């Protein structure tokens, strides 16, 4: 008798639904009943799962938020810019150094051809033309650096767009997979619920309607528990399978994305290097043409020697500069990879966190609706039994009417125990 | 136990004595409408589309006006003007159709002898579904004439929860809860991070976080809500009502006790 609260007391003793205080009207506090439903532990687990994802986001640095990613971006781009400036400076110095050495070698060759000492031969070019050649060389160096900056900028822009496109595709694929799995789990849940509905109802009816001895009651309750356990096990197995499938799929997508992305990034870098080398050779040839003597006035042997000198210095210069370019390309590659990693993991992770919360909330809503449907179905049965006219859910206040909440809780608990 | 039983009987007797002074017959005049069926009518869908277009246009205008506004007061003025413009457009677009829906519900309710019509969502069992009659009336070309009479008195009352939610007590409690939630989220977030890859520990922390939030909600909000419900029940009882529901769920009839509840809460 102590179990019976005021409302339940009426239920225990039989309620007069036509009394002036009730007049056939009843109400249910749905959320109170939901807390006692057999599926409520699953709802709590989903709440805990949502809290876990929420706390993952709340924890500092895991994963990085947009501002932190932007800050890391800035740092990486500054490093890339510094590496680029360093490489440009070294290349410029090498250009000057090789041009001077080549001029000296040309002067020496011409001096030897005319039987003059090297120092006089250099003077023979004339101070004015030498100054003009130097001015042209400085200007050409500047032009080349400006060109190099623009090409590298374009290359970086293209690389960023490639990274962004790939990570977007990866996130879309992962989201589609999650939605597919969620749908599968919801379908299974509904299928199990429908499949066991008749058996469960029959057991529940026997439990509630018959005067049962303890042994039979225990047996029926055990059968009900077995149904619940069977459904839980099937759902858990499905979730675990989905979790494993998703993890494998995620790994596969990330690997595919990284391979494809780095392939395209390498292609962009290779094109950049080709463009820069071609331009450098072009500028170098122009400078040599300006700085060189009028070849037509020297003997064929000297002309051949001058060509050999030009080819030799060109080859040495290219070999020397190639190491600088390779070093820059390696640095750039590393930074681009870090950039890609920063975005493809953290942005995808942040997006995945939001997506996960969304999916969990949808799953929670589906389960909640399912529980409410069960509660309502039970309430309808009770209402029919008691001859009630109307049953409301979630009223604001109730000075009258019949509160079915406790009786429903009692029924639902009794059937799920 | 011996003392509890007479007390409960006395309480039952008291509850019966304080019950609304009404006839002992059952309440048969409650109807309901599935509002999603009304919202799916072509006229309503068309209004939604037009409103979306208006909203998009005003959003663009808002962006332009905000860029050219230099002072906060100018921005405030722009904001107020555009909001007003939207409300006016909304009223112009929705007003006539909503009025027609109201008249249709009232007309059907009256012809069926209903004293109150509510939203289908809150009806678990019973009541009279008048959705199809209302839809048919709305789809017909006939003019719906206002009844000219008030709905009959009803023992179902309603309060505007939105008004009650704006009370200083509820606002203060909500604000306190939001501050607490932010603090707890940081605290448990840090613990969660420290748990590393220990899934069991992480789950414990998540459960503790949920419990802390739920407890605080019970401590801060529940007393305020319980008090408001008790006051609402007292007012309803004085007015001889059986039940009180939210204003948002009432479509026709019912007894509005919002002002009385507000006054009682402010005492």
Interface residues (C-beta under 8 A of the other chain):
Chain A: X1 X2 X6 X9 X10 X17 X18 X19 X20 X21 X22 X23 X24 X25 X26 X27 X28 X47 X48 X49 X51 X52 X54 X55 X56 X57 X58 X59 X60 X61 X62 X376 X379 X380 X383 X384 X388 X389 X390 X391 X392 X393 X394 X395 X396 X397 X398 X399 X400 X401
Chain B: X1 X4 X5 X8 X11 X12 X15 X16 X18 X19 X20 X21 X22 X23 X24 X25 X26 X27 X28 X30 X118 X121 X122 X123 X124 X125 X126 X127 X155 X158 X159 X161 X185 X186 X188 X189 X190 X192 X193 X202 X203 X205 X206 X207 X209 X210 X229 X230 X232 X233 X234 X236 X237 X241 X242 X243 X244 X245 X246
